[in-house]
Amino acid sequence: MPSQDNSGKIVKSIRPSRIILPIIIGIGFSAFMLYREYKPGSFDTMQFTLNTVFWFGVSFVLMVVRDFGYMYRIKLLSGNELSWRKSFSIIMLWEFTSAITPSAIGGTSVAIFFLNKEGIKIGRSSAIVMVTSFLDELFFIIAFPAVLIFIGRSDIFSFGVNAIEDIPWYKNQFLIFALSGYGLKFLYTLIISYGLFINPRGLKFLLLWVFKLPIIRKWRPNANESGTDLIHTSTEFKQWSLKNWLKAFTATSLSWISRYWVVNTVIISFFGFHYLDFEGHTLVFGKQLVMWIMMIVSPTPGGSGFAEYVFNEFLSGIVPVGTGIALAFLWRSISYYPYLFIGGALVPRWIRKHFIKR
């Protein structure tokens, strides 16, 4: 179990007041870019109609589907020990933590803490979070080359008004970021696969070796217990049926695909369904896959500022000039900011439930 001091640090790190910084960065950057790039008449092509309301509704439904996929997956991985209500709380708190921390850090480590407080042993919580990471990374590992092959177009890496053919590959920062991110994800997936499915005892040995360090040595007995739980849980997942793995991976794929399609529906809401043909919508989808791989290097909370910048650059040449930042802000208003407010509302109740004795 996490120590009281460690629990206090984690609780402090997820305090609701931390939503202020990413909101300021995201809105501030969007406002600055709108001011810098605005040209008279640039928004004339964006028509607000009933079609806009309908497709905005579809965008929110896609995010609900995305969250449902994650809830179903974590419930499945827990062996149905988690109720739907607990699964909802964990996913929302997980997303909240990811939204207030740099993308490179995310909320994965804190998710172990959330699961543990909801009644899952710390070692089993570690294994569940590792499996969710494995499934997420496996989706990227498979989807990235599949999209490149399916689209068969080099302009998936184009940015601004320039096509990639006009720029040497080693000077295209988006291509370099994407390939670097893919390499990191591939390496991370190999390490997780080895620890979970091939040599969990080796992972326990590494854990105990790390906890020999003087600053964390007092938690070594807990690390030993966690390592033992991890071995048992690893054995359970190795014995999982193919059917369960397919269910978990399908839920993972559904969640990510639903999130990606939000950008397509935002574009449709203002420019109509036929603004882009099937190939154009597929290109937008593929660009988002590249963008999310790149966002793992963002130093800002939840990728604030960086996400809007990349979004605007990637969609240049696809959407009318001057509308990219406005669309980026609307996209983040659907897929990012709600988690800040939902998590901010849930955290105080969750803390009272688990830390304040009545």
C-alpha positions, -999 to +999 in steps of 0.1 A: +000+000+000+012+035-006+025+053+025+006+081+041+032+107+030+032+094-006-006+094-007-006+130+005+018+140-023-004+123-049-036+140-035-018+173-036-007+168-072-044+163-084-059+193-066-086+210-087-068+244-087-043+229-112-068+232-140-061+269-142-027+267-158-037+245-188-068+266-194-047+298-194-021+283-218-047+268-242-070+298-243-042+323-243-023+306-272-056+303-292-064+340-286-029+350-296-029+329-328-064+342-337-052+377-333-021+371-354-037+351-382-071+368-384-080+383-418-112+401-426-137+376-440-118+345-430-147+333-409-174+339-435-170+303-447-180+290-412-217+288-411-235+282-378-267+263-387-288+233-373-262+212-391-236+226-368-256+218-337-263+182-349-226+174-357-215+191-325-238+166-307-222+138-327-188+150-315-198+148-279-214+113-285-181+101-299-163+113-267-189+094-246-182+063-267-145+068-262-150+070-224-173+040-224-147+019-242-121+028-215-146+021-187-155-013-202-118-022-207-108-014-171-138-032-158-128-062-179-092-061-168-102-060-131-122-092-135-154-072-130-143-063-095-149-027-104-185-015-108-195+008-136-196+037-112-161+031-099-149+026-135-163+059-144-146+077-115-113+061-122-114+070-159-124+106-153-098+110-126-072+094-149-081+118-177-081+147-153-045+138-142-034+135-178-050+169-186-030+187-158+003+170-163+028+172-193+019+147-220+052+130-216+042+122-180+005+116-183-017+101-156-005+065-157+014+064-125-014+080-105-039+056-121-023+028-100-031+049-069-067+054-080-073+017-086-057+008-053-080+032-034-110+016-051-101-018-036-076-033-061-043-046-046-014-024-055+004-051-075-027-060-094-033-023-100+002-020-114-005-049-137-039-035-149-024-001-157+005-018-175-019-038-196-039-007-205-007+010-215+003-021-235-031-021-254-029+016-261+006+014-274-002-017-294-030+002-311-005+029-322+021+004-332-004-013-356-024+018-367+005+040-376+020+019-404-015+007-414-027+043-420+005+052-439+000+022-462-037+027-466-035+064-473-004+060-494+002+097-493+033+116-481+013+147-473+002+131-440+033+148-427+029+181-445+025+212-424+016+248-431+011+256-468+040+235-479+039+200-492+064+175-479+078+171-514+092+207-511+111+199-479+139+173-473+126+147-449+153+155-423+140+191-422+104+182-416+100+186-378+066+168-378+080+138-396+110+137-371+087+141-341+063+114-354+091+089-361+108+096-327+075+092-309+067+060-328+102+046-319+097+054-282+062+038-282+076+007-299+104+004-274+080+009-245+057-018-258+086-043-260+095-036-224+059-040-211+055-071-232+086-086-217+077-078-182+040-089-184+042-119-206+077-133-207+097-126-175+076-109-147+102-122-122+128-102-140+107-072-137+103-078-099+141-082-096+145-048-114+120-033-090+138-045-059+171-034-073+157+002-078+143+002-043+178-004-029+184+033-034+187+050+001+160+076-006+133+050-013+147+019+006+121+021+033+094+011+008+114-020-004+091-044+015+061-029-002+079-032-035+086-068-028+049-074-021+039-055-052+063-075-073+048-108-060+013-095-068+025-085-102+038-120-109+005-136-099-015-111-120+008-116-149+001-153-147-036-145-148-033-123-179-011-149-197-039-173-191-066-150-205-086-164-234-082-150-269-118-138-266-110-115-236-079-101-254-100-093-284-126-076-263-100-055-245-083-045-278-116-038-295-126-015-267-091+002-269-095+007-307-130+020-304-119+045-278-091+059-299-110+059-332-139+077-316-116+104-303-099+108-337-133+112-355-141+142-334-120+164-356-138+152-387-172+159-371-160+194-361-150+201-397-184+187-410-203+209-385-191+241-401-184+232-437-208+204-444-205+166-449-193+169-485-167+195-478-142+166-478-144+134-498-137+100-483-100+104-490-099+138-474-116+125-442-091+096-441-062+120-445-075+141-415-079+109-395-043+099-403-029+133-395-044+130-360-027+097-355+006+114-363-003+144-341-011+122-310+022+104-314+040+137-315+022+150-284+041+127-261+070+151-262+049+181-252+062+198-220+029+216-212+000+202-192-022+181-214-003+194-245-019+229-241-007+253-267+013+226-285-018+207-295-035+238-309-004+247-328+001+213-344-036+211-352-036+244-370-004+235-389-016+200-399-049+212-412-035+241-432-045+235-468-074+214-457-096+239-440-101+276-452-072+299-443-077+316-410-101+290-395-076+265-382-071+280-347-108+285-342-114+249-351-086+238-328-102+257-299-136+240-306-119+206-309-102+211-275-134+224-260-150+190-268-121+166-263-100+182-235-115+210-214-145+189-202-122+165-185-106+194-165-140+204-152-154+169-146-122+158-128-121+191-109-157+183-096-149+147-088-116+151-070-130+168-038-157+141-034-132+113-041-108+127-015-135+130+011-146+095+004-111+079+007-091+102+031-115+120+054-127+098+083-163+106+094 
